[in-house]
């Protein structure tokens, strides 16, 4: 049954360029289409979609598979998806804007802004800096695996409740000792934003990022909001290998909050990352703050480095000159996305409608994004 569904999805795969079918030949298949078909065939996603923008602003939009595996509805072109941890980049931008305004210091301890809040099993906010939060070098344990049921069962979890879950775990390592990815870092960063501005994080992201650069299809869900607001494909989750896919389009992402709650489209993500990396005329960050964002530490994998809310990853077409892509990936029940841009203005975002729960699926997302940037 699963094989038949995969073949049906591939038969329905489409690719669109400026409203017209994207050219592909037997001799040289389109690398982006090939990447999307891998997400369907190898990873079992019912659907996948992508948006690619060249340095001149020309856009190619792709879809593959179906938007609803039960009804076989078409995959909506540039439909909304939950972007998971790409939310972290939006949160980091707001923090860095506040750094530029002198309201936050990257090297100040967390206790400067949230006195006494960060105390736990080896956890002490007096010894963790804001920079370490944004760069995942704080040693804070990750809480997200503990709240998956809350997300799936549509239970609202406040940021403070989520922090209590995180503080129930022991610290992973001494602050600054090494890199260790943890969504708890961005939970705390979001609380700092709210403390220094006196306003909700969602409002700050909307005002300082979404409205500033005109992202028309991007938003931070309101408390208790479980549906997607615009055209979107259905999102799925597989509890274990071989299990039936479960439709998890409607969830409550509140537990992911500053580290994973947002909704966007591939084209909006391209616009966001292209603007973020732009030099002169950057509407999001000034030169000093962008340089801070792009100051990296090793992620423990050759060529992969972590900045402040952003990763640098090697480009397959940049092996000889060391060119990289700057971006972030995201996984949340229902969806997986990789979005990135290059210094010369190219941007690409690739999404799948199945939560990528294996390293292989995340690798395939990255490879599709990489192929798009190199095509």
Secondary structure in CASP SS format (residue, H / E / C, confidence):
PFRMAT SS
TARGET T0000
AUTHOR 0000-0000-0000
METHOD secondary structure of the structure
MODEL  1
X C 1.00
X H 1.00
X H 1.00
X H 1.00
X H 1.00
X H 1.00
X H 1.00
X H 1.00
X H 1.00
X H 1.00
X H 1.00
X C 1.00
X C 1.00
X E 1.00
X E 1.00
X E 1.00
X E 1.00
X C 1.00
X C 1.00
X E 1.00
X E 1.00
X C 1.00
X C 1.00
X C 1.00
X C 1.00
X C 1.00
X C 1.00
X C 1.00
X C 1.00
X C 1.00
X H 1.00
X H 1.00
X H 1.00
X H 1.00
X H 1.00
X H 1.00
X H 1.00
X H 1.00
X H 1.00
X H 1.00
X H 1.00
X C 1.00
X C 1.00
X C 1.00
X C 1.00
X C 1.00
X E 1.00
X E 1.00
X E 1.00
X E 1.00
X E 1.00
X E 1.00
X E 1.00
X C 1.00
X C 1.00
X C 1.00
X C 1.00
X C 1.00
X E 1.00
X E 1.00
X E 1.00
X E 1.00
X E 1.00
X E 1.00
X E 1.00
X E 1.00
X E 1.00
X E 1.00
X C 1.00
X C 1.00
X C 1.00
X C 1.00
X E 1.00
X E 1.00
X C 1.00
X C 1.00
X C 1.00
X C 1.00
X C 1.00
X E 1.00
X E 1.00
X E 1.00
X C 1.00
X H 1.00
X H 1.00
X H 1.00
X H 1.00
X H 1.00
X H 1.00
X H 1.00
X H 1.00
X H 1.00
X H 1.00
X H 1.00
X H 1.00
X H 1.00
X H 1.00
X H 1.00
X H 1.00
X H 1.00
X C 1.00
X C 1.00
X C 1.00
X C 1.00
X C 1.00
X C 1.00
X C 1.00
X C 1.00
X E 1.00
X H 1.00
X H 1.00
X H 1.00
X C 1.00
X C 1.00
X C 1.00
X C 1.00
X C 1.00
X C 1.00
X E 1.00
X C 1.00
X E 1.00
X C 1.00
X C 1.00
X E 1.00
X C 1.00
X C 1.00
X C 1.00
X C 1.00
X E 1.00
X H 1.00
X H 1.00
X H 1.00
X H 1.00
X H 1.00
X H 1.00
X C 1.00
X C 1.00
X C 1.00
X C 1.00
X C 1.00
X C 1.00
X C 1.00
X C 1.00
X H 1.00
X H 1.00
X H 1.00
X H 1.00
X H 1.00
X H 1.00
X H 1.00
X H 1.00
X H 1.00
X C 1.00
X C 1.00
X C 1.00
X C 1.00
X C 1.00
X C 1.00
X H 1.00
X H 1.00
X H 1.00
X H 1.00
X H 1.00
X H 1.00
X H 1.00
X H 1.00
X H 1.00
X C 1.00
X C 1.00
X E 1.00
X C 1.00
X C 1.00
X C 1.00
X C 1.00
X C 1.00
X C 1.00
X C 1.00
X C 1.00
X C 1.00
X C 1.00
X C 1.00
X C 1.00
X C 1.00
X H 1.00
X H 1.00
X H 1.00
X H 1.00
X H 1.00
X H 1.00
X H 1.00
X H 1.00
X H 1.00
X H 1.00
X H 1.00
X H 1.00
X H 1.00
X H 1.00
X C 1.00
X C 1.00
X C 1.00
X H 1.00
X H 1.00
X H 1.00
X H 1.00
X H 1.00
X H 1.00
X H 1.00
X H 1.00
X H 1.00
X H 1.00
X C 1.00
X C 1.00
X C 1.00
X C 1.00
X C 1.00
X C 1.00
X C 1.00
X C 1.00
X E 1.00
X C 1.00
X C 1.00
X C 1.00
X C 1.00
X C 1.00
X C 1.00
X C 1.00
X C 1.00
X C 1.00
X C 1.00
X C 1.00
X C 1.00
X E 1.00
X C 1.00
X C 1.00
X C 1.00
X E 1.00
X E 1.00
X E 1.00
X C 1.00
X C 1.00
X C 1.00
X C 1.00
X C 1.00
X C 1.00
X E 1.00
X E 1.00
X E 1.00
X C 1.00
X C 1.00
X C 1.00
X C 1.00
X C 1.00
X H 1.00
X H 1.00
X H 1.00
X C 1.00
X H 1.00
X H 1.00
X H 1.00
X C 1.00
X C 1.00
X C 1.00
X E 1.00
X E 1.00
X C 1.00
X H 1.00
X H 1.00
X H 1.00
X H 1.00
X H 1.00
X H 1.00
X H 1.00
X H 1.00
X H 1.00
X H 1.00
X H 1.00
X H 1.00
X C 1.00
X C 1.00
X C 1.00
X C 1.00
X C 1.00
X C 1.00
X C 1.00
X C 1.00
X C 1.00
X H 1.00
X H 1.00
X H 1.00
X H 1.00
X H 1.00
X H 1.00
X H 1.00
X C 1.00
X C 1.00
X C 1.00
X E 1.00
X E 1.00
X E 1.00
X E 1.00
X E 1.00
X C 1.00
X C 1.00
X E 1.00
X E 1.00
X E 1.00
X C 1.00
X C 1.00
X C 1.00
X C 1.00
X E 1.00
X E 1.00
X E 1.00
X E 1.00
X C 1.00
X H 1.00
X H 1.00
X H 1.00
X C 1.00
X C 1.00
X C 1.00
X C 1.00
X C 1.00
X E 1.00
X E 1.00
X E 1.00
X E 1.00
X E 1.00
X E 1.00
X E 1.00
X E 1.00
X E 1.00
X C 1.00
X E 1.00
X E 1.00
X E 1.00
X E 1.00
X E 1.00
X E 1.00
X E 1.00
X E 1.00
X C 1.00
X C 1.00
X C 1.00
X C 1.00
X C 1.00
X E 1.00
X E 1.00
X E 1.00
X E 1.00
X E 1.00
X E 1.00
X C 1.00
X E 1.00
X C 1.00
X C 1.00
X C 1.00
X C 1.00
X H 1.00
X H 1.00
X H 1.00
X H 1.00
X H 1.00
X H 1.00
X H 1.00
X H 1.00
X H 1.00
X H 1.00
X H 1.00
X H 1.00
X H 1.00
X H 1.00
X H 1.00
X H 1.00
X C 1.00
END
